[in-house]
Amino acid sequence: MTPTEFPRVLVVTSNNFNLVAGGGITLTNLFRGWPADRIANLHEDSTPEDHSVCQNFYRLSEDEIRWAWPFSLARAWFRGLTAARGKPGRSWDWTSALSVGTGQQGRVWVRLARSALGGGVPRTVKVTERLGQWLERFNPQILYGFLGSMAQIRLVREIAQRLRIPVAVHIMDDWPVVLYRRGLLGPMFRRVVRREFEAVLRKSSLRLGIGEDMCNEYRARYGHTFLPFHNVLDFGEWLPHAKTNWEAGSPFIVRYVGSIVPDAQREALRDVCEAVAALKASGASVQMWVHAPKNQVSYLQGCPPPRDGLHFVDLPPPEAIGRLLSESDLLVLPFNFDPSSIRYIRLSMPTKVPAYMASGTPILVYGPREMATVRYAEREGWGYVVATPGTAPLRKAIGWLMNDQATRERLGQRAQFLACEDYDATKIRPTFHAVLASVVAKSRMPDDDLSR
């Protein structure tokens, strides 16, 4: 595609383009090469923006997205509390506070919402004059969005109808099945979310999923075709660091790199840490390294001794990840076994999977077989799967891998081969770009209202 063939795409996501979180990394890798003057990102993320792909950002403020009544009353509470502390001029990062429930007061409101609704705090959206002017200046030809909440659904619908442009939706996790599952008013809000989500799907010109399993299930569930697109890698940057020697190190380094999410891998990762600690206590020369945001690793401090077997550090810079992965002896990809986590991420594919596979380092996949990633690893033979919960089977598996160089080499080479086949940016990225461009070339927005 020539630069003039790229449509002006408005990316509407909760996260921004960044090199830290999974969604931001996926966006950056998929859209790399898109002309910078033809891409803009509307988001609500406090993570520092990466400008290597997108340079036109608009971060939603409390004027555009806020808690619905009666939770909106927390706004006056927060501001009154700030003023009472003698800081009336303080600039409050309201959007982030509402998104994550910052502070004790925020947590009270979030707990109240979960009791009543069984999910997150409902939020309202509004296209303000300032946002409207930003949209008009950019003049997008297509809207691409991740969705993930009622607020995101409504924002996408309102902007698409306002600008009369086609919509492409990309689903990362199976959030429709977990949102508002409990609480007094949960069933009512759940019906509203499902109805509005299905309305967006009907009016979307392009529907994408994170993997084949998700696309197949969503086709059966919602009656629409979904195309799979996951994170991609530029292998010219990754393969020079890939593992070529599978001799075990002393100590044997087991490593996890990435975020730690309660409904994804939090408890499973603790199992891995405890298994490594048990091996260390038995005399094995092994260490566990967890690279994650500092605020997410504190719960692991309670793992059993010996402490010198467990190391918790911050995320490495993006340019260091390839070498860090390949210098490990074993990478771990954990998934929780509880029903809530299974519902939420069973169709997902973690952003780190292509990088893990490309490193050539053997991968231990720990999780239930209901997870698409676990089945993928077992079916294609790129990971050593432990599908039974508990530290005992983990300890046995890690001990086996520590002493079996042939298995480590076989797993590493198989994973690297599949990564080059399935996640090569030079092959997949042009297809992704062409699919989006074809929507603008062929689609004509219907005259009927997206809200119906």
Stockholm file with secondary structure:
# STOCKHOLM 1.0

chainA/1-452         MTPTEFPRVLVVTSNNFNLVAGGGITLTNLFRGWPADRIANLHEDSTPEDHSVCQNFYRLSEDEIRWAWPFSLARAWFRGLTAARGKPGRSWDWTSALSVGTGQQGRVWVRLARSALGGGVPRTVKVTERLGQWLERFNPQILYGFLGSMAQIRLVREIAQRLRIPVAVHIMDDWPVVLYRRGLLGPMFRRVVRREFEAVLRKSSLRLGIGEDMCNEYRARYGHTFLPFHNVLDFGEWLPHAKTNWEAGSPFIVRYVGSIVPDAQREALRDVCEAVAALKASGASVQMWVHAPKNQVSYLQGCPPPRDGLHFVDLPPPEAIGRLLSESDLLVLPFNFDPSSIRYIRLSMPTKVPAYMASGTPILVYGPREMATVRYAEREGWGYVVATPGTAPLRKAIGWLMNDQATRERLGQRAQFLACEDYDATKIRPTFHAVLASVVAKSRMPDDDLSR
#=GR chainA/1-452 SS CCGGGSCCEEEECSSCSCSSSHHHHHHHHHHTTSCGGGEEEEECCCSCCCTTTCCCEEECCTTTEEECTTTTHHHHHHHHHHHHTTCTTCCCCHHHHHHHTCHHHHHHHHHHHHHHHSSSCCEEECCCHHHHHHHHHHCCSEEEECCCSHHHHHHHHHHHHHHTCCEEEEECSCGGGTTTCSSSSHHHHHHHHHHHHHHHHHHCSEEEESSHHHHHHHHHHHSSCCEECCCCBCHHHHGGGCCCCCCCCSSEEEEEESCCCTTTTHHHHHHHHHHHHHHHHTTCCEEEEEECCGGGSGGGGGSCSCGGGEEEECCCCGGGHHHHHHTCSEEEEECCCSHHHHHHHTTCCCTTHHHHHHTTCCEEEESCTTSHHHHHHHHHTCSEEECSCSHHHHHHHHHHHHTCHHHHHHHHHHHHHHHHHHCBHHHHHHHHHHHHHHHHHHCCCCSSCTTC
#=GC SS_cons         CCGGGSCCEEEECSSCSCSSSHHHHHHHHHHTTSCGGGEEEEECCCSCCCTTTCCCEEECCTTTEEECTTTTHHHHHHHHHHHHTTCTTCCCCHHHHHHHTCHHHHHHHHHHHHHHHSSSCCEEECCCHHHHHHHHHHCCSEEEECCCSHHHHHHHHHHHHHHTCCEEEEECSCGGGTTTCSSSSHHHHHHHHHHHHHHHHHHCSEEEESSHHHHHHHHHHHSSCCEECCCCBCHHHHGGGCCCCCCCCSSEEEEEESCCCTTTTHHHHHHHHHHHHHHHHTTCCEEEEEECCGGGSGGGGGSCSCGGGEEEECCCCGGGHHHHHHTCSEEEEECCCSHHHHHHHTTCCCTTHHHHHHTTCCEEEESCTTSHHHHHHHHHTCSEEECSCSHHHHHHHHHHHHTCHHHHHHHHHHHHHHHHHHCBHHHHHHHHHHHHHHHHHHCCCCSSCTTC
//
